[in-house]
Amino acid sequence: RVRQDLRSLFATQCPTCKGSGTVKSDAALAAEIARKVHGVAAEGGGRDLLVRAHADLVRYFEAEGREGLEQLQNLVGRKVLIQVGGPGQSREEYDVVAR
């Protein structure tokens, strides 16, 4: 007899870690966002930069990452605004746009 194992019948792959069992830390994601902010700022356009990220990352930037955010704003010479993205947005999804 050939049967699917119970796990495959009753479980699905984690949408956040995609089956790896780990997710990136807040600090690692903040560093990724900083690199993306540098890139968008270098492209020009807009006065401010808007980052839409998961609520956990917004809280990180408001607490431990506040100093890093201030340094980033000084480096790119623009105000960087951080706000919570859309519902269902995973921790590792974010958008950076000039506005």
PyMOL commands that set and color helices and strands:
alter all, ss='L'
color gray80, all
select helices_A, chain A and resi 6-10+26-43+55-62+66-76
alter helices_A, ss='H'
color red, helices_A
select strands_A, chain A and resi 49-53+80-84+94-98
alter strands_A, ss='S'
color yellow, strands_A
deselect
rebuild
show_as cartoon
